[in-house]
């Protein structure tokens, strides 16, 4: 007969492994959110135990949600469950496969490279740099597609239009505000605009 493994024990050990690996607080907080949901699911459906089958049933419940998770959130949940599975098996070295996608292309290639370099040197995590860069590159492609070929020609309506088209409003605000504040401020003439402007 198999010894029952408690979900709380697996979660505690998994979070300890993540901390030993040097995961930043926000990354650990993300996993805490996933693991709280996993623990609740386990208590409600599997008497608080954990196994690969419990992890798969949890993921299946997420796939069956009436309001599906975004691809990014779903990947976070899948990675957290996979971490728990590996830790439960005694494998403390597993890491999720990173699938880097190219940034949206535009006439602003040089600016994208410079801004990415700035973010890397600012101490941000690789995942935060990539997330901000994808959002920023999509914003710049939107400008390019709208006929704005020079940063000095950007106006508040251009930004607002791109904001309305963005799927992730919070991410857009954080990324584009960072672009405006840290890097493009002198070129964008946005200092005189009230950038909070409905965003």
Rosetta constraint file for C-alpha pairs under 8 A:
AtomPair CA 4 CA 49 HARMONIC 6.33 0.50
AtomPair CA 4 CA 50 HARMONIC 7.55 0.50
AtomPair CA 5 CA 9 HARMONIC 7.32 0.50
AtomPair CA 5 CA 10 HARMONIC 7.51 0.50
AtomPair CA 5 CA 49 HARMONIC 5.41 0.50
AtomPair CA 5 CA 50 HARMONIC 5.52 0.50
AtomPair CA 5 CA 51 HARMONIC 7.22 0.50
AtomPair CA 6 CA 10 HARMONIC 6.64 0.50
AtomPair CA 6 CA 48 HARMONIC 5.84 0.50
AtomPair CA 6 CA 49 HARMONIC 4.28 0.50
AtomPair CA 6 CA 50 HARMONIC 5.60 0.50
AtomPair CA 7 CA 11 HARMONIC 6.14 0.50
AtomPair CA 7 CA 39 HARMONIC 6.03 0.50
AtomPair CA 7 CA 42 HARMONIC 6.97 0.50
AtomPair CA 7 CA 48 HARMONIC 5.73 0.50
AtomPair CA 7 CA 49 HARMONIC 5.00 0.50
AtomPair CA 7 CA 50 HARMONIC 4.69 0.50
AtomPair CA 8 CA 12 HARMONIC 5.99 0.50
AtomPair CA 8 CA 39 HARMONIC 6.75 0.50
AtomPair CA 8 CA 48 HARMONIC 7.71 0.50
AtomPair CA 9 CA 13 HARMONIC 6.19 0.50
AtomPair CA 10 CA 14 HARMONIC 6.02 0.50
AtomPair CA 10 CA 50 HARMONIC 7.46 0.50
AtomPair CA 10 CA 84 HARMONIC 6.28 0.50
AtomPair CA 10 CA 87 HARMONIC 7.18 0.50
AtomPair CA 10 CA 88 HARMONIC 6.05 0.50
AtomPair CA 11 CA 15 HARMONIC 6.10 0.50
AtomPair CA 11 CA 35 HARMONIC 6.51 0.50
AtomPair CA 11 CA 84 HARMONIC 6.61 0.50
AtomPair CA 12 CA 16 HARMONIC 6.24 0.50
AtomPair CA 13 CA 17 HARMONIC 6.24 0.50
AtomPair CA 13 CA 87 HARMONIC 7.17 0.50
AtomPair CA 14 CA 18 HARMONIC 6.29 0.50
AtomPair CA 14 CA 83 HARMONIC 6.77 0.50
AtomPair CA 14 CA 84 HARMONIC 5.71 0.50
AtomPair CA 14 CA 87 HARMONIC 5.95 0.50
AtomPair CA 15 CA 19 HARMONIC 6.16 0.50
AtomPair CA 15 CA 28 HARMONIC 7.19 0.50
AtomPair CA 15 CA 31 HARMONIC 7.76 0.50
AtomPair CA 15 CA 32 HARMONIC 7.88 0.50
AtomPair CA 16 CA 20 HARMONIC 6.18 0.50
AtomPair CA 17 CA 21 HARMONIC 6.27 0.50
AtomPair CA 17 CA 92 HARMONIC 6.78 0.50
AtomPair CA 18 CA 22 HARMONIC 6.61 0.50
AtomPair CA 18 CA 23 HARMONIC 5.72 0.50
AtomPair CA 18 CA 28 HARMONIC 7.24 0.50
AtomPair CA 19 CA 23 HARMONIC 5.43 0.50
AtomPair CA 19 CA 24 HARMONIC 7.78 0.50
AtomPair CA 19 CA 28 HARMONIC 7.51 0.50
AtomPair CA 23 CA 27 HARMONIC 6.06 0.50
AtomPair CA 23 CA 28 HARMONIC 6.38 0.50
AtomPair CA 24 CA 28 HARMONIC 6.35 0.50
AtomPair CA 25 CA 29 HARMONIC 6.00 0.50
AtomPair CA 26 CA 30 HARMONIC 6.19 0.50
AtomPair CA 27 CA 31 HARMONIC 6.50 0.50
AtomPair CA 28 CA 32 HARMONIC 6.08 0.50
AtomPair CA 29 CA 33 HARMONIC 6.32 0.50
AtomPair CA 30 CA 34 HARMONIC 6.60 0.50
AtomPair CA 30 CA 76 HARMONIC 7.92 0.50
AtomPair CA 31 CA 35 HARMONIC 5.99 0.50
AtomPair CA 31 CA 76 HARMONIC 7.78 0.50
AtomPair CA 31 CA 77 HARMONIC 7.85 0.50
AtomPair CA 31 CA 80 HARMONIC 6.18 0.50
AtomPair CA 32 CA 36 HARMONIC 6.01 0.50
AtomPair CA 33 CA 37 HARMONIC 6.51 0.50
AtomPair CA 34 CA 38 HARMONIC 6.20 0.50
AtomPair CA 34 CA 76 HARMONIC 7.98 0.50
AtomPair CA 34 CA 77 HARMONIC 5.95 0.50
AtomPair CA 34 CA 80 HARMONIC 6.92 0.50
AtomPair CA 35 CA 39 HARMONIC 5.93 0.50
AtomPair CA 35 CA 80 HARMONIC 7.53 0.50
AtomPair CA 36 CA 40 HARMONIC 6.20 0.50
AtomPair CA 37 CA 41 HARMONIC 6.12 0.50
AtomPair CA 38 CA 42 HARMONIC 6.08 0.50
AtomPair CA 38 CA 55 HARMONIC 7.75 0.50
AtomPair CA 38 CA 58 HARMONIC 6.68 0.50
AtomPair CA 39 CA 43 HARMONIC 6.11 0.50
AtomPair CA 39 CA 48 HARMONIC 6.86 0.50
AtomPair CA 40 CA 44 HARMONIC 6.14 0.50
AtomPair CA 40 CA 48 HARMONIC 7.96 0.50
AtomPair CA 41 CA 45 HARMONIC 6.02 0.50
AtomPair CA 41 CA 46 HARMONIC 7.72 0.50
AtomPair CA 41 CA 58 HARMONIC 6.75 0.50
AtomPair CA 42 CA 46 HARMONIC 4.86 0.50
AtomPair CA 42 CA 47 HARMONIC 6.28 0.50
AtomPair CA 42 CA 48 HARMONIC 4.80 0.50
AtomPair CA 42 CA 49 HARMONIC 6.18 0.50
AtomPair CA 42 CA 50 HARMONIC 6.94 0.50
AtomPair CA 42 CA 54 HARMONIC 6.93 0.50
AtomPair CA 43 CA 47 HARMONIC 4.75 0.50
AtomPair CA 43 CA 48 HARMONIC 3.97 0.50
AtomPair CA 43 CA 49 HARMONIC 7.28 0.50
AtomPair CA 44 CA 48 HARMONIC 7.42 0.50
AtomPair CA 46 CA 50 HARMONIC 7.66 0.50
AtomPair CA 46 CA 54 HARMONIC 7.34 0.50
AtomPair CA 49 CA 54 HARMONIC 7.87 0.50
AtomPair CA 50 CA 54 HARMONIC 5.68 0.50
AtomPair CA 50 CA 55 HARMONIC 7.21 0.50
AtomPair CA 51 CA 55 HARMONIC 6.39 0.50
AtomPair CA 51 CA 85 HARMONIC 7.42 0.50
AtomPair CA 52 CA 56 HARMONIC 6.18 0.50
AtomPair CA 52 CA 85 HARMONIC 6.19 0.50
AtomPair CA 53 CA 57 HARMONIC 6.06 0.50
AtomPair CA 54 CA 58 HARMONIC 6.10 0.50
AtomPair CA 55 CA 59 HARMONIC 6.30 0.50
AtomPair CA 55 CA 81 HARMONIC 6.06 0.50
AtomPair CA 55 CA 85 HARMONIC 7.68 0.50
AtomPair CA 56 CA 60 HARMONIC 6.10 0.50
AtomPair CA 57 CA 61 HARMONIC 6.20 0.50
AtomPair CA 58 CA 62 HARMONIC 6.53 0.50
AtomPair CA 59 CA 63 HARMONIC 6.37 0.50
AtomPair CA 59 CA 77 HARMONIC 7.70 0.50
AtomPair CA 59 CA 78 HARMONIC 7.02 0.50
AtomPair CA 60 CA 64 HARMONIC 6.29 0.50
AtomPair CA 61 CA 65 HARMONIC 6.47 0.50
AtomPair CA 62 CA 68 HARMONIC 7.22 0.50
AtomPair CA 62 CA 69 HARMONIC 7.43 0.50
AtomPair CA 62 CA 74 HARMONIC 7.90 0.50
AtomPair CA 63 CA 68 HARMONIC 6.72 0.50
AtomPair CA 63 CA 69 HARMONIC 7.96 0.50
AtomPair CA 64 CA 68 HARMONIC 7.45 0.50
AtomPair CA 65 CA 69 HARMONIC 7.89 0.50
AtomPair CA 69 CA 73 HARMONIC 5.88 0.50
AtomPair CA 69 CA 74 HARMONIC 5.62 0.50
AtomPair CA 70 CA 74 HARMONIC 6.08 0.50
AtomPair CA 71 CA 75 HARMONIC 6.10 0.50
AtomPair CA 72 CA 76 HARMONIC 6.33 0.50
AtomPair CA 73 CA 77 HARMONIC 6.34 0.50
AtomPair CA 74 CA 78 HARMONIC 6.12 0.50
AtomPair CA 75 CA 79 HARMONIC 5.98 0.50
AtomPair CA 76 CA 80 HARMONIC 6.13 0.50
AtomPair CA 77 CA 81 HARMONIC 6.22 0.50
AtomPair CA 78 CA 82 HARMONIC 6.10 0.50
AtomPair CA 79 CA 83 HARMONIC 6.06 0.50
AtomPair CA 79 CA 96 HARMONIC 6.21 0.50
AtomPair CA 80 CA 84 HARMONIC 6.30 0.50
AtomPair CA 81 CA 85 HARMONIC 6.19 0.50
AtomPair CA 82 CA 86 HARMONIC 6.23 0.50
AtomPair CA 83 CA 87 HARMONIC 6.11 0.50
AtomPair CA 83 CA 94 HARMONIC 7.00 0.50
AtomPair CA 83 CA 95 HARMONIC 7.52 0.50
AtomPair CA 84 CA 88 HARMONIC 5.98 0.50
AtomPair CA 85 CA 89 HARMONIC 6.41 0.50
AtomPair CA 86 CA 90 HARMONIC 6.33 0.50
AtomPair CA 86 CA 91 HARMONIC 4.99 0.50
AtomPair CA 86 CA 92 HARMONIC 6.76 0.50
AtomPair CA 86 CA 94 HARMONIC 6.71 0.50
AtomPair CA 87 CA 91 HARMONIC 5.18 0.50
AtomPair CA 87 CA 92 HARMONIC 5.54 0.50
AtomPair CA 103 CA 133 HARMONIC 7.09 0.50
AtomPair CA 103 CA 134 HARMONIC 5.43 0.50
AtomPair CA 103 CA 137 HARMONIC 5.91 0.50
AtomPair CA 103 CA 138 HARMONIC 7.56 0.50
AtomPair CA 104 CA 134 HARMONIC 6.90 0.50
AtomPair CA 104 CA 137 HARMONIC 5.24 0.50
AtomPair CA 104 CA 138 HARMONIC 5.44 0.50
AtomPair CA 104 CA 141 HARMONIC 6.45 0.50
AtomPair CA 105 CA 109 HARMONIC 6.87 0.50
AtomPair CA 105 CA 137 HARMONIC 7.04 0.50
AtomPair CA 105 CA 138 HARMONIC 7.97 0.50
AtomPair CA 105 CA 141 HARMONIC 6.31 0.50
AtomPair CA 106 CA 137 HARMONIC 7.70 0.50
AtomPair CA 106 CA 140 HARMONIC 6.67 0.50
AtomPair CA 106 CA 141 HARMONIC 4.84 0.50
AtomPair CA 106 CA 144 HARMONIC 6.07 0.50
AtomPair CA 107 CA 141 HARMONIC 7.57 0.50
AtomPair CA 107 CA 144 HARMONIC 6.41 0.50
AtomPair CA 107 CA 149 HARMONIC 6.84 0.50
AtomPair CA 108 CA 112 HARMONIC 6.19 0.50
AtomPair CA 108 CA 140 HARMONIC 6.66 0.50
AtomPair CA 108 CA 141 HARMONIC 7.72 0.50
AtomPair CA 108 CA 144 HARMONIC 7.85 0.50
AtomPair CA 108 CA 149 HARMONIC 7.95 0.50
AtomPair CA 109 CA 113 HARMONIC 6.33 0.50
AtomPair CA 110 CA 114 HARMONIC 6.24 0.50
AtomPair CA 111 CA 115 HARMONIC 5.99 0.50
AtomPair CA 112 CA 116 HARMONIC 6.04 0.50
AtomPair CA 112 CA 133 HARMONIC 7.53 0.50
AtomPair CA 112 CA 136 HARMONIC 7.86 0.50
AtomPair CA 112 CA 137 HARMONIC 6.60 0.50
AtomPair CA 113 CA 117 HARMONIC 6.24 0.50
AtomPair CA 114 CA 118 HARMONIC 6.22 0.50
AtomPair CA 115 CA 119 HARMONIC 6.22 0.50
AtomPair CA 115 CA 133 HARMONIC 7.96 0.50
AtomPair CA 115 CA 179 HARMONIC 7.66 0.50
AtomPair CA 115 CA 183 HARMONIC 6.89 0.50
AtomPair CA 116 CA 120 HARMONIC 6.17 0.50
AtomPair CA 116 CA 129 HARMONIC 7.01 0.50
AtomPair CA 116 CA 133 HARMONIC 6.51 0.50
AtomPair CA 117 CA 121 HARMONIC 6.23 0.50
AtomPair CA 118 CA 122 HARMONIC 6.24 0.50
AtomPair CA 118 CA 183 HARMONIC 8.00 0.50
AtomPair CA 119 CA 123 HARMONIC 7.18 0.50
AtomPair CA 119 CA 124 HARMONIC 6.43 0.50
AtomPair CA 119 CA 129 HARMONIC 6.05 0.50
AtomPair CA 120 CA 124 HARMONIC 6.15 0.50
AtomPair CA 120 CA 125 HARMONIC 7.71 0.50
AtomPair CA 120 CA 126 HARMONIC 7.45 0.50
AtomPair CA 120 CA 129 HARMONIC 6.56 0.50
AtomPair CA 124 CA 128 HARMONIC 6.16 0.50
AtomPair CA 124 CA 129 HARMONIC 6.20 0.50
AtomPair CA 125 CA 129 HARMONIC 6.17 0.50
AtomPair CA 126 CA 130 HARMONIC 6.17 0.50
AtomPair CA 127 CA 131 HARMONIC 6.09 0.50
AtomPair CA 128 CA 132 HARMONIC 6.09 0.50
AtomPair CA 129 CA 133 HARMONIC 5.95 0.50
AtomPair CA 130 CA 134 HARMONIC 6.06 0.50
AtomPair CA 131 CA 135 HARMONIC 6.41 0.50
AtomPair CA 132 CA 136 HARMONIC 6.03 0.50
AtomPair CA 132 CA 171 HARMONIC 7.40 0.50
AtomPair CA 132 CA 174 HARMONIC 7.86 0.50
AtomPair CA 132 CA 175 HARMONIC 5.22 0.50
AtomPair CA 133 CA 137 HARMONIC 5.80 0.50
AtomPair CA 133 CA 175 HARMONIC 7.62 0.50
AtomPair CA 134 CA 138 HARMONIC 6.13 0.50
AtomPair CA 135 CA 139 HARMONIC 6.23 0.50
AtomPair CA 135 CA 171 HARMONIC 7.05 0.50
AtomPair CA 135 CA 172 HARMONIC 6.16 0.50
AtomPair CA 135 CA 175 HARMONIC 6.41 0.50
AtomPair CA 135 CA 176 HARMONIC 7.86 0.50
AtomPair CA 136 CA 140 HARMONIC 6.20 0.50
AtomPair CA 136 CA 172 HARMONIC 7.58 0.50
AtomPair CA 136 CA 175 HARMONIC 5.98 0.50
AtomPair CA 136 CA 176 HARMONIC 6.18 0.50
AtomPair CA 136 CA 179 HARMONIC 7.57 0.50
AtomPair CA 137 CA 141 HARMONIC 6.08 0.50
AtomPair CA 138 CA 142 HARMONIC 6.09 0.50
AtomPair CA 139 CA 143 HARMONIC 6.39 0.50
AtomPair CA 139 CA 162 HARMONIC 6.32 0.50
AtomPair CA 139 CA 176 HARMONIC 7.74 0.50
AtomPair CA 140 CA 144 HARMONIC 6.16 0.50
AtomPair CA 141 CA 145 HARMONIC 5.97 0.50
AtomPair CA 142 CA 146 HARMONIC 6.10 0.50
AtomPair CA 142 CA 162 HARMONIC 6.52 0.50
AtomPair CA 143 CA 147 HARMONIC 6.43 0.50
AtomPair CA 143 CA 148 HARMONIC 5.15 0.50
AtomPair CA 143 CA 149 HARMONIC 7.33 0.50
AtomPair CA 143 CA 154 HARMONIC 7.87 0.50
AtomPair CA 143 CA 158 HARMONIC 7.05 0.50
AtomPair CA 143 CA 162 HARMONIC 7.76 0.50
AtomPair CA 144 CA 148 HARMONIC 5.12 0.50
AtomPair CA 144 CA 149 HARMONIC 5.64 0.50
AtomPair CA 148 CA 153 HARMONIC 6.44 0.50
AtomPair CA 148 CA 154 HARMONIC 6.77 0.50
AtomPair CA 149 CA 153 HARMONIC 7.60 0.50
AtomPair CA 150 CA 154 HARMONIC 7.40 0.50
AtomPair CA 151 CA 184 HARMONIC 7.91 0.50
AtomPair CA 151 CA 187 HARMONIC 6.08 0.50
AtomPair CA 151 CA 188 HARMONIC 5.49 0.50
AtomPair CA 152 CA 187 HARMONIC 5.14 0.50
AtomPair CA 152 CA 188 HARMONIC 4.78 0.50
AtomPair CA 152 CA 189 HARMONIC 6.54 0.50
AtomPair CA 153 CA 188 HARMONIC 7.15 0.50
AtomPair CA 154 CA 158 HARMONIC 6.24 0.50
AtomPair CA 154 CA 159 HARMONIC 7.51 0.50
AtomPair CA 154 CA 188 HARMONIC 6.16 0.50
AtomPair CA 154 CA 189 HARMONIC 7.84 0.50
AtomPair CA 155 CA 159 HARMONIC 6.67 0.50
AtomPair CA 155 CA 190 HARMONIC 7.71 0.50
AtomPair CA 156 CA 160 HARMONIC 6.13 0.50
AtomPair CA 156 CA 190 HARMONIC 7.79 0.50
AtomPair CA 156 CA 193 HARMONIC 7.05 0.50
AtomPair CA 156 CA 195 HARMONIC 7.66 0.50
AtomPair CA 157 CA 161 HARMONIC 5.96 0.50
AtomPair CA 158 CA 162 HARMONIC 6.26 0.50
AtomPair CA 159 CA 163 HARMONIC 6.06 0.50
AtomPair CA 160 CA 164 HARMONIC 6.19 0.50
AtomPair CA 160 CA 198 HARMONIC 7.98 0.50
AtomPair CA 160 CA 199 HARMONIC 7.69 0.50
AtomPair CA 161 CA 165 HARMONIC 6.38 0.50
AtomPair CA 162 CA 166 HARMONIC 6.18 0.50
AtomPair CA 163 CA 169 HARMONIC 6.57 0.50
AtomPair CA 163 CA 172 HARMONIC 6.62 0.50
AtomPair CA 163 CA 173 HARMONIC 7.76 0.50
AtomPair CA 163 CA 199 HARMONIC 7.44 0.50
AtomPair CA 164 CA 169 HARMONIC 7.87 0.50
AtomPair CA 166 CA 172 HARMONIC 6.73 0.50
AtomPair CA 168 CA 172 HARMONIC 6.07 0.50
AtomPair CA 169 CA 173 HARMONIC 6.17 0.50
AtomPair CA 169 CA 199 HARMONIC 7.79 0.50
AtomPair CA 170 CA 174 HARMONIC 6.22 0.50
AtomPair CA 171 CA 175 HARMONIC 5.96 0.50
AtomPair CA 172 CA 176 HARMONIC 5.77 0.50
AtomPair CA 172 CA 177 HARMONIC 7.92 0.50
AtomPair CA 173 CA 177 HARMONIC 5.59 0.50
AtomPair CA 173 CA 199 HARMONIC 6.57 0.50
AtomPair CA 174 CA 178 HARMONIC 6.05 0.50
AtomPair CA 175 CA 179 HARMONIC 6.25 0.50
AtomPair CA 176 CA 180 HARMONIC 6.09 0.50
AtomPair CA 177 CA 181 HARMONIC 5.87 0.50
AtomPair CA 177 CA 195 HARMONIC 7.69 0.50
AtomPair CA 178 CA 182 HARMONIC 5.56 0.50
AtomPair CA 178 CA 183 HARMONIC 7.41 0.50
AtomPair CA 179 CA 183 HARMONIC 5.27 0.50
AtomPair CA 179 CA 184 HARMONIC 5.74 0.50
AtomPair CA 179 CA 185 HARMONIC 7.50 0.50
AtomPair CA 180 CA 184 HARMONIC 5.07 0.50
AtomPair CA 180 CA 185 HARMONIC 4.86 0.50
AtomPair CA 180 CA 188 HARMONIC 7.11 0.50
AtomPair CA 180 CA 190 HARMONIC 6.82 0.50
AtomPair CA 181 CA 185 HARMONIC 5.58 0.50
AtomPair CA 184 CA 188 HARMONIC 5.72 0.50
AtomPair CA 185 CA 189 HARMONIC 6.39 0.50
AtomPair CA 185 CA 190 HARMONIC 6.25 0.50
AtomPair CA 185 CA 191 HARMONIC 6.42 0.50
AtomPair CA 186 CA 190 HARMONIC 7.99 0.50
AtomPair CA 186 CA 191 HARMONIC 7.89 0.50
AtomPair CA 189 CA 193 HARMONIC 7.65 0.50
AtomPair CA 190 CA 194 HARMONIC 7.75 0.50
AtomPair CA 190 CA 195 HARMONIC 7.14 0.50
AtomPair CA 195 CA 199 HARMONIC 7.58 0.50
